[in-house]
Amino acid sequence: MATSYSTPIKFMSLSVLLISMMMMVCEVNGQLPRRETTLVYYLQDRATEPNATVAPVVGIRGRDWNYNTFGTIFVVDDPVRVGPSPLSTEVGRAQGMLVVSAHDARNVNVVLSIVFNDLEYRGSTLELQGLSRQRENYKEISVVSGTGRFRFVRGFAVLQTALYDAETAQSIVRLTLTLRQY
């Protein structure tokens, strides 16, 4: 004997099917609403002791390990602040690696995790990756993923040198994040 379904169940099933199909068509056409956000922070980068936040850890034997030497790998743990002042509120840390990946040292491959510790985004991360043309003031890299409040995020990050002091080997980098969350 065939199972009989009541009219409300048939109607509900048909409605769910139609809504699902409409969402799939909209997603394929890129018409689902996306939330776009722009965040601006400042990385406080210090290459000298005490309290260095970026340091070379490996390079080609017999060569200086610096930003002008192909093959040098740096680790980074920069404070991320809301303003350019070293006294402004810290919202997280930029942790990762930089690799001088071009023979002429013009390009650095960047892999950074922005690990948030402020109240709004605590426990969330953003994952940045890309090629930074280190002799240019305007550098753009990809935001490839995120966790927590930034789950399923995509976007790009603009890195701009706001201040560089060669004497102290300290720099302040403006980080503008343009994010789309799906």
Order of alpha helices (4+ residues) and beta strands (2+ residues): alpha-beta-beta-beta-beta-beta-beta-beta-beta-beta
